[in-house]
């Protein structure tokens, strides 16, 4: 076995944790993106962003609007699109905005008896807390290509996720996973034994440790666009 450090062992464990979260995110996003008639995750976020901007616009005028009322009024949706079209176009999300608005309108263009059901369904489907829960995970686990929200990062550590940056020197979780004490100061022989125990633990969970980095790289590439989307939504 190659010479290895305590940090490298912990990094391998972090890849195991991160890949579980990244797989979960990818599963949610890819499933929604395949449903052509329903709003994709990206379209949901863009539609919520449009509402968010429109609400702020009205508040500056001393007015307000709930998300439900926004959905119920095609006039308000059209007004919001008109006001913020250039903003979405400049940021590269005008196509998603147009598509999201069309899908919402198609859902709501139904007879009166069914309209309330579709409004209730859409309000639930586009709940802010549910959508933002996924966005926060994206910001936490996906690597930014540039400094993004982490403006304090140095150039040398831009290529890591916020999760890795936070936990790379925290050994408490891997120690609990392996039922051992802190090993950051362990000598080489001890580290090799710990690495072997980690490999054994992975095998018991049917995890191929040598494929963790490959899977991590693939998932990062698949999810990069959602990091950009999260930055656009929040900032």
Backbone bond lengths (Angstrom), bond angles and torsions (degrees), N, CA, C in turn:
res aa  C-N    CA-C-N  psi(-1)  N-CA   C-N-CA  omega(-1)  CA-C   N-CA-C  phi
1 X - - - 1.470 - - 1.532 109.52 -
2 X 1.343 117.08 138.97 1.444 121.40 -178.95 1.531 110.47 -65.43
3 X 1.334 114.55 157.75 1.457 119.24 177.23 1.519 108.75 -62.82
4 X 1.316 116.09 136.66 1.461 119.53 -174.42 1.520 110.10 -140.13
5 X 1.314 116.06 150.95 1.461 121.51 -179.69 1.522 110.05 -106.09
6 X 1.322 115.33 166.70 1.462 120.40 177.13 1.528 110.45 -61.28
7 X 1.332 116.31 -38.56 1.469 121.05 178.77 1.528 110.63 -62.19
8 X 1.324 117.40 -42.04 1.466 120.99 -179.89 1.524 111.42 -64.95
9 X 1.314 116.91 -37.32 1.469 120.21 177.16 1.521 110.02 -65.26
10 X 1.324 116.14 -44.29 1.465 119.85 179.45 1.525 110.82 -65.29
11 X 1.329 116.71 -37.50 1.466 120.82 178.73 1.522 110.89 -62.18
12 X 1.326 116.78 -39.22 1.463 120.89 177.66 1.528 110.56 -62.52
13 X 1.315 116.23 -41.30 1.467 120.26 177.57 1.531 110.56 -66.09
14 X 1.341 116.42 -40.19 1.467 119.67 177.85 1.525 111.08 -61.70
15 X 1.337 117.17 -36.86 1.464 119.76 177.58 1.528 110.56 -60.82
16 X 1.307 115.94 -40.15 1.472 121.12 177.46 1.527 110.18 -60.15
17 X 1.330 117.44 -46.61 1.467 121.24 179.46 1.523 111.45 -66.64
18 X 1.329 115.43 -45.92 1.463 120.25 -176.87 1.524 111.54 -64.51
19 X 1.313 116.82 -40.90 1.463 119.57 -179.41 1.522 111.95 -62.12
20 X 1.318 117.50 -35.01 1.472 120.09 176.88 1.524 110.17 -61.72
21 X 1.328 116.57 -44.99 1.463 120.42 -179.76 1.527 111.49 -69.67
22 X 1.318 116.63 -41.11 1.463 120.42 179.89 1.522 111.68 -65.38
23 X 1.332 116.78 -39.73 1.472 120.14 176.54 1.516 110.63 -61.57
24 X 1.321 116.33 -41.80 1.463 121.02 -179.92 1.523 110.91 -62.88
25 X 1.322 116.93 -43.98 1.463 120.92 177.82 1.525 110.89 -63.12
26 X 1.323 116.22 -46.05 1.466 120.33 -178.61 1.525 111.10 -61.87
27 X 1.314 116.63 -38.94 1.462 121.13 179.32 1.525 110.77 -62.26
28 X 1.325 116.65 -44.70 1.470 121.07 179.41 1.524 110.53 -63.70
29 X 1.325 116.67 -49.71 1.460 120.58 -174.90 1.525 112.16 -67.52
30 X 1.324 117.29 -45.32 1.466 120.11 -177.23 1.520 111.42 -66.62
31 X 1.331 117.31 -35.74 1.467 121.02 178.36 1.525 110.40 -63.72
32 X 1.333 116.29 -46.78 1.462 119.76 -178.86 1.522 111.39 -69.02
33 X 1.316 117.42 -35.50 1.463 120.29 -178.29 1.526 112.47 -69.46
34 X 1.331 117.55 -20.49 1.466 121.50 179.90 1.526 112.37 -84.40
35 X 1.329 116.88 -15.70 1.463 120.50 -178.18 1.525 108.59 -87.20
36 X 1.324 116.48 90.16 1.459 121.65 -169.33 1.521 113.91 -63.00
37 X 1.325 117.96 -32.28 1.464 120.06 -177.52 1.521 112.73 -81.18
38 X 1.324 116.48 -24.34 1.457 120.89 178.85 1.525 109.35 -94.12
39 X 1.320 116.04 164.21 1.450 119.45 177.87 1.528 109.98 -70.83
40 X 1.324 116.21 132.72 1.458 120.32 173.52 1.528 108.16 -71.73
41 X 1.318 116.21 167.70 1.467 119.14 178.51 1.529 110.23 -59.36
42 X 1.327 117.09 -43.69 1.466 120.94 179.78 1.521 111.19 -60.14
43 X 1.337 116.52 -41.93 1.466 120.25 179.90 1.524 111.53 -66.70
44 X 1.319 116.62 -36.53 1.469 119.72 176.37 1.524 110.69 -61.42
45 X 1.320 115.88 -45.40 1.464 120.42 -179.83 1.526 110.76 -63.82
46 X 1.328 116.76 -42.71 1.461 120.70 -179.53 1.525 110.81 -65.80
47 X 1.330 117.35 -39.51 1.465 120.00 178.34 1.528 110.59 -65.83
48 X 1.338 116.94 -41.89 1.467 120.37 177.36 1.526 110.58 -64.34
49 X 1.323 117.13 -36.64 1.462 120.89 177.67 1.521 110.37 -64.32
50 X 1.329 116.36 -40.82 1.463 121.06 178.14 1.524 110.21 -61.20
51 X 1.325 116.12 -45.48 1.468 120.24 177.23 1.526 110.76 -62.25
52 X 1.308 116.89 -43.50 1.469 122.43 -179.25 1.532 110.85 -58.14
53 X 1.334 116.10 -45.98 1.463 120.78 179.12 1.527 111.35 -66.22
54 X 1.334 115.94 -41.09 1.464 120.28 -179.27 1.526 110.77 -66.25
55 X 1.314 116.72 -39.46 1.463 120.77 177.67 1.528 110.33 -62.28
56 X 1.332 116.70 -43.56 1.464 120.41 177.86 1.527 110.89 -63.43
57 X 1.325 115.60 -38.33 1.467 121.51 177.68 1.528 110.90 -60.76
58 X 1.338 116.55 -45.20 1.463 120.63 179.33 1.524 111.72 -67.87
59 X 1.324 116.52 -38.66 1.465 120.11 -178.74 1.524 111.60 -62.61
60 X 1.317 116.90 -33.11 1.466 120.38 176.40 1.523 111.30 -66.60
61 X 1.340 115.44 -22.08 1.461 121.03 177.91 1.528 111.85 -96.09
62 X 1.336 115.80 5.34 1.459 120.44 179.39 1.511 114.24 83.14
63 X 1.329 117.34 16.26 1.467 121.56 179.56 1.531 109.21 -117.41
64 X 1.327 115.45 178.78 1.466 120.35 179.29 1.525 108.98 -153.60
65 X 1.308 116.69 164.24 1.461 120.97 177.11 1.526 109.08 -155.73
66 X 1.310 116.23 135.04 1.463 120.29 176.52 1.525 109.09 -83.02
67 X 1.313 115.71 163.92 1.462 119.86 179.32 1.525 110.71 -63.85
68 X 1.330 116.74 -38.03 1.464 120.28 178.96 1.529 110.96 -62.58
69 X 1.321 116.96 -46.28 1.463 120.33 179.75 1.532 110.99 -64.16
70 X 1.321 115.86 -35.65 1.463 120.51 176.84 1.526 110.18 -61.86
71 X 1.324 116.12 -44.68 1.463 120.92 178.69 1.524 112.10 -63.34
72 X 1.306 116.49 -37.66 1.467 121.12 -174.93 1.521 112.84 -73.62
73 X 1.339 117.28 -15.63 1.457 120.56 -174.72 1.527 111.57 -114.28
74 X 1.333 116.19 104.02 1.459 119.09 176.09 1.523 110.52 -63.64
75 X 1.320 116.00 -29.77 1.464 120.24 178.64 1.529 110.79 -62.87
76 X 1.340 116.69 -43.00 1.465 120.93 179.66 1.532 110.85 -67.87
77 X 1.328 115.74 -39.69 1.467 119.83 178.43 1.527 110.23 -62.88
78 X 1.332 116.59 -44.21 1.464 120.96 179.02 1.529 110.99 -63.45
79 X 1.332 115.93 -39.79 1.468 120.11 179.43 1.531 110.46 -64.31
80 X 1.334 115.87 -43.32 1.465 120.24 179.28 1.528 110.69 -62.36
81 X 1.333 116.06 -42.38 1.462 119.86 179.19 1.522 110.78 -62.32
82 X 1.306 116.33 -42.10 1.462 121.06 -179.22 1.530 111.19 -64.00
83 X 1.331 116.32 -43.49 1.467 120.86 -177.25 1.527 111.69 -67.12
84 X 1.327 116.75 -40.91 1.467 120.26 -170.02 1.531 114.35 -108.51
85 X 1.327 116.77 10.14 1.465 119.84 -178.14 1.530 111.69 -57.29
86 X 1.319 116.23 -46.94 1.468 120.22 -178.71 1.519 111.52 -62.36
87 X 1.329 116.84 -39.33 1.467 121.71 179.41 1.528 110.69 -61.20
88 X 1.325 116.72 -46.53 1.469 120.25 179.58 1.531 111.06 -67.91
89 X 1.333 116.26 -38.33 1.466 120.21 178.70 1.527 110.73 -63.11
90 X 1.329 116.46 -45.30 1.464 121.77 -179.12 1.525 111.70 -59.97
91 X 1.326 115.91 -34.46 1.460 120.70 -178.13 1.532 113.42 -92.26
92 X 1.336 116.14 2.41 1.464 119.90 174.35 1.516 115.20 84.56
93 X 1.352 117.30 19.95 1.464 119.53 -176.65 1.528 113.07 -122.45
94 X 1.334 117.01 18.03 1.457 119.11 -178.29 1.527 112.21 -67.29
95 X 1.327 117.42 -36.62 1.469 121.11 179.14 1.519 110.80 -61.97
96 X 1.342 116.37 -44.93 1.467 120.33 178.64 1.520 111.30 -65.19
97 X 1.341 116.98 -36.17 1.467 120.41 179.02 1.523 110.53 -64.04
98 X 1.319 116.88 -48.42 1.465 121.14 -179.66 1.525 110.52 -60.67
99 X 1.330 116.36 -44.77 1.463 121.21 -179.78 1.523 111.43 -64.14
100 X 1.330 116.82 -43.07 1.469 120.78 -179.36 1.520 111.32 -63.27
101 X 1.321 116.62 -44.84 1.464 120.71 -179.51 1.527 110.73 -64.32
102 X 1.326 116.71 -41.76 1.471 119.76 178.38 1.528 110.84 -60.85
103 X 1.328 117.32 -45.05 1.461 120.81 -178.99 1.524 111.53 -64.56
104 X 1.336 116.48 -40.25 1.468 119.88 178.30 1.524 109.80 -63.72
105 X 1.309 117.33 -44.82 1.466 120.85 179.77 1.523 111.29 -63.35
106 X 1.322 116.48 -40.71 1.467 120.21 178.61 1.523 111.19 -62.06
107 X 1.324 116.31 -39.03 1.463 120.51 178.62 1.521 111.85 -63.91
108 X 1.320 114.91 -37.74 1.461 119.30 -172.30 1.523 113.35 -91.45
109 X 1.327 117.84 -9.19 1.462 120.21 177.40 1.523 109.04 -84.54
110 X 1.287 115.79 79.38 1.456 122.45 -178.20 1.522 108.06 -143.54
111 X 1.317 116.55 175.76 1.464 118.82 -178.91 1.525 109.56 -68.01
112 X 1.320 116.07 159.77 1.462 122.17 -173.87 1.517 112.93 -58.94
113 X 1.331 117.14 -34.52 1.465 120.19 -177.59 1.526 111.80 -65.85
114 X 1.339 116.23 -30.10 1.467 120.07 -178.71 1.526 112.85 -97.01
115 X 1.324 117.16 -14.66 1.467 119.84 -173.77 1.523 112.15 -62.76
116 X 1.340 116.59 -42.97 1.467 119.61 -179.93 1.527 110.69 -60.27
117 X 1.337 115.96 -40.18 1.468 119.83 179.07 1.521 110.26 -60.90
118 X 1.336 117.15 -45.29 1.458 120.25 -177.34 1.517 111.74 -69.26
119 X 1.319 117.46 -33.93 1.466 119.83 175.97 1.523 110.20 -66.17
120 X 1.335 116.09 -45.87 1.477 120.00 177.25 1.524 110.58 -58.56
121 X 1.327 115.74 -44.12 1.465 121.24 -179.28 1.527 110.91 -62.47
122 X 1.340 116.49 -45.43 1.463 120.75 -177.07 1.521 111.47 -68.58
123 X 1.333 116.94 -40.28 1.470 120.40 176.69 1.521 110.03 -58.88
124 X 1.335 116.33 -44.22 1.467 120.81 179.73 1.527 111.29 -67.46
125 X 1.328 115.87 -41.55 1.465 121.34 -176.69 1.524 112.48 -68.69
126 X 1.333 116.10 -25.32 1.465 120.89 -178.48 1.530 111.66 -111.32
127 X 1.328 115.81 28.68 1.458 119.51 179.87 1.526 110.82 -59.04
128 X 1.323 114.70 130.54 1.461 121.03 -176.14 1.523 112.50 -57.94
129 X 1.337 117.52 -45.28 1.467 119.88 -175.81 1.524 111.81 -64.21
130 X 1.329 117.12 -38.62 1.468 120.42 179.96 1.524 111.56 -67.01
131 X 1.322 115.83 -43.96 1.460 119.80 -179.33 1.523 111.27 -67.23
132 X 1.326 116.06 -42.05 1.464 119.64 -177.46 1.519 112.00 -70.92
133 X 1.319 117.59 -26.88 1.464 120.31 176.73 1.530 110.35 -58.60
134 X 1.332 116.36 -41.70 1.459 120.62 178.79 1.529 111.19 -71.19
135 X 1.326 116.50 -38.80 1.465 119.89 -179.78 1.520 111.71 -63.30
136 X 1.323 116.46 -40.74 1.467 120.50 178.88 1.525 110.19 -61.92
137 X 1.332 116.67 -40.40 1.468 120.30 177.74 1.526 110.75 -63.69
138 X 1.322 116.51 -38.48 1.462 120.21 177.61 1.530 110.10 -60.47
139 X 1.321 116.88 -47.66 1.463 120.58 179.83 1.524 111.88 -64.08
140 X 1.312 116.62 -27.09 1.457 122.55 -177.21 1.530 112.05 -82.19
141 X 1.344 117.18 -38.97 1.467 120.40 -170.99 1.526 115.15 -107.93
142 X 1.322 118.16 -20.24 1.469 120.14 -176.45 1.529 109.75 -92.43
143 X 1.324 115.43 139.82 1.464 121.20 -178.22 1.527 110.03 -79.10
144 X 1.339 118.45 126.64 1.468 120.04 175.21 1.524 110.44 -75.11
145 X 1.320 116.66 141.79 1.463 119.59 177.71 1.522 110.97 -76.02
146 X 1.335 115.40 -25.84 1.454 120.05 174.65 1.517 107.34 -129.64
147 X 1.290 118.51 -171.87 1.460 120.28 -171.40 1.515 113.18 -62.15
148 X 1.331 117.04 -30.31 1.464 119.13 176.63 1.514 112.35 55.42
149 X 1.331 116.05 -132.46 1.461 119.89 -177.84 1.522 111.84 -78.46
150 X 1.324 116.87 -13.97 1.460 120.58 -174.64 1.527 109.90 -95.13
151 X 1.317 115.72 66.42 1.460 120.78 -172.41 1.519 112.41 -67.34
152 X 1.331 117.17 -14.57 1.460 120.36 -179.61 1.523 112.04 -87.63
153 X 1.339 117.66 -6.83 1.467 120.11 -178.26 1.533 109.83 -68.45
154 X 1.307 115.96 144.69 1.461 120.00 173.73 1.527 108.62 -82.98
155 X 1.320 116.35 164.72 1.463 120.71 -179.75 1.528 111.29 -59.28
156 X 1.340 116.94 -31.69 1.458 120.64 -175.00 1.520 113.26 -69.83
157 X 1.331 118.07 -23.13 1.460 119.43 -175.37 1.526 113.17 -119.14
158 X 1.316 116.93 20.01 1.458 119.82 176.93 1.527 110.63 -65.83
159 X 1.328 117.72 -33.98 1.458 121.12 -173.82 1.506 115.25 -80.83
160 X 1.313 118.35 34.37 1.465 121.97 175.03 1.524 108.90 -134.31
161 X 1.323 115.70 156.95 1.462 119.78 178.22 1.520 110.25 -77.65
162 X 1.321 115.61 161.52 1.462 120.55 176.79 1.525 110.24 -63.19
163 X 1.330 116.39 -33.58 1.468 120.75 178.14 1.528 110.69 -63.48
164 X 1.330 116.41 -47.56 1.467 119.31 179.94 1.522 111.02 -65.02
165 X 1.321 116.49 -42.23 1.461 120.43 179.57 1.524 111.16 -58.98
166 X 1.329 116.04 -36.64 1.461 121.27 -177.54 1.519 112.40 -75.66
167 X 1.332 116.98 -37.86 1.471 120.18 -169.41 1.525 115.81 -110.36
168 X 1.335 118.49 -0.33 1.458 119.27 -174.99 1.533 112.10 -62.08
169 X 1.315 118.09 -28.22 1.463 120.76 178.79 1.525 112.10 -108.97
170 X 1.313 116.50 12.39 1.467 121.86 176.33 1.530 107.85 -101.79
171 X 1.315 116.88 109.62 1.464 121.35 -174.56 1.530 112.93 -96.16
172 X 1.322 116.90 2.11 1.467 119.43 -173.69 1.526 112.39 -63.53
173 X 1.334 117.23 -37.95 1.466 120.16 -175.18 1.527 112.27 -74.10
174 X 1.321 116.83 -43.45 1.466 118.70 178.35 1.525 110.84 -68.08
175 X 1.335 116.73 -33.77 1.470 119.56 177.90 1.525 110.68 -64.96
176 X 1.315 116.09 -38.95 1.465 120.03 176.74 1.526 109.92 -67.26
177 X 1.320 116.75 -40.46 1.462 122.58 179.88 1.531 111.19 -60.34
178 X 1.336 116.52 -39.20 1.466 121.68 -177.54 1.525 113.17 -98.39
179 X 1.337 115.69 -3.17 1.479 121.23 -178.40 1.530 111.24 57.08
180 X 1.339 115.30 50.27 1.467 120.97 178.45 1.525 109.34 -133.20
181 X 1.324 116.11 171.34 1.453 121.06 176.37 1.520 111.46 -85.36
182 X 1.320 116.27 175.36 1.461 122.06 179.61 1.535 109.94 -58.45
183 X 1.327 116.52 131.71 1.467 119.86 -175.02 1.526 112.98 -121.88
184 X 1.309 117.41 17.53 1.469 119.00 -175.62 1.536 112.17 -61.84
185 X 1.332 117.15 -26.79 1.471 120.45 -179.92 1.530 112.54 -104.16
186 X 1.327 116.75 15.71 1.469 120.52 -178.43 1.533 110.75 -68.56
187 X 1.328 116.62 150.37 1.467 120.09 177.85 1.531 109.64 -82.89
188 X 1.325 116.37 175.21 1.466 121.94 -169.75 1.523 113.44 -59.10
189 X 1.324 117.74 -43.36 1.466 120.29 -179.17 1.525 110.67 -63.37
190 X 1.323 116.42 -42.65 1.469 120.46 178.23 1.528 110.97 -62.64
191 X 1.322 115.77 -40.77 1.465 119.80 179.96 1.527 111.41 -63.74
192 X 1.327 116.72 -38.71 1.465 120.05 178.32 1.528 110.89 -64.26
193 X 1.319 116.56 -39.06 1.466 120.68 178.04 1.525 110.23 -65.89
194 X 1.329 116.41 -42.55 1.471 120.82 178.98 1.525 110.24 -63.48
195 X 1.338 116.14 -41.18 1.470 119.99 178.51 1.527 110.32 -63.18
196 X 1.318 117.31 -42.19 1.466 120.88 177.76 1.525 111.41 -62.81
197 X 1.324 116.32 -38.94 1.470 120.46 178.02 1.530 111.14 -66.51
198 X 1.337 115.75 -36.92 1.468 119.66 176.91 1.528 110.22 -65.75
199 X 1.325 116.79 -43.24 1.469 120.71 177.35 1.528 110.78 -60.14
200 X 1.315 116.14 -42.08 1.467 121.03 179.20 1.525 110.67 -63.28
201 X 1.324 116.27 -40.97 1.468 120.89 178.69 1.528 110.21 -64.15
202 X 1.316 116.35 -42.04 1.462 120.28 177.60 1.529 110.97 -61.59
203 X 1.326 116.86 -44.49 1.466 120.29 -179.67 1.521 111.50 -60.96
204 X 1.339 116.45 -35.82 1.465 119.90 178.55 1.523 111.44 -65.26
205 X 1.345 116.13 -23.01 1.459 121.68 178.32 1.525 111.67 -101.82
206 X 1.355 114.65 10.95 1.472 121.47 -179.57 1.535 111.85 59.79
207 X 1.323 115.80 36.50 1.458 122.50 176.91 1.523 108.74 -102.50
208 X 1.338 116.85 125.45 1.459 121.20 176.64 1.528 107.98 -92.57
209 X 1.332 115.09 100.85 1.461 120.07 -170.58 1.528 112.51 -58.93
210 X 1.340 117.56 -32.84 1.463 120.67 -177.28 1.531 112.10 -72.22
211 X 1.340 117.18 -10.10 1.467 120.62 177.84 1.533 112.51 -100.69
212 X 1.330 116.99 -3.72 1.465 120.36 -176.00 1.525 112.05 -61.23
213 X 1.328 117.09 -45.35 1.464 120.56 -177.29 1.525 111.00 -67.73
214 X 1.325 116.54 -38.73 1.471 120.94 178.17 1.528 110.59 -62.58
215 X 1.331 116.83 -45.24 1.458 120.76 178.69 1.521 110.54 -65.36
216 X 1.308 116.20 -39.91 1.466 121.66 179.84 1.528 110.48 -60.04
217 X 1.320 116.69 -46.30 1.466 121.51 -179.99 1.527 110.98 -62.41
218 X 1.332 116.36 -42.47 1.471 120.58 -179.80 1.522 111.14 -64.40
219 X 1.326 117.31 -45.91 1.463 121.04 -178.67 1.528 111.31 -66.36
220 X 1.323 116.76 -37.72 1.464 120.09 177.17 1.526 110.56 -60.03
221 X 1.326 116.46 -42.87 1.465 120.54 179.42 1.525 111.22 -64.17
222 X 1.328 117.00 -39.35 1.467 121.68 -179.38 1.530 111.59 -67.77
223 X 1.321 117.22 -31.78 1.467 120.97 -171.20 1.525 114.04 -100.99
224 X 1.331 117.49 -2.68 1.457 120.64 -176.55 1.524 112.88 -55.04
225 X 1.328 116.52 -41.55 1.464 119.68 -176.79 1.525 111.63 -63.77
226 X 1.335 116.60 -26.15 1.460 119.25 179.46 1.527 111.50 -77.36
227 X 1.322 116.75 -24.75 1.467 119.42 173.15 1.530 108.94 -66.05
228 X 1.324 115.93 -45.91 1.465 120.32 177.42 1.528 110.56 -60.41
229 X 1.320 116.31 -39.59 1.464 121.50 178.42 1.525 110.88 -63.52
230 X 1.328 116.55 -41.66 1.466 120.83 179.59 1.525 110.84 -63.64
231 X 1.324 116.94 -42.46 1.465 120.28 177.42 1.525 110.62 -61.58
232 X 1.331 116.07 -42.63 1.461 120.10 179.39 1.527 110.80 -63.06
233 X 1.314 116.90 -42.15 1.465 121.01 -178.14 1.528 111.51 -64.79
234 X 1.304 116.89 -45.24 1.464 120.11 -174.34 1.526 113.83 -83.94
235 X 1.329 116.18 -28.66 1.464 118.27 -172.30 1.527 113.20 -124.29
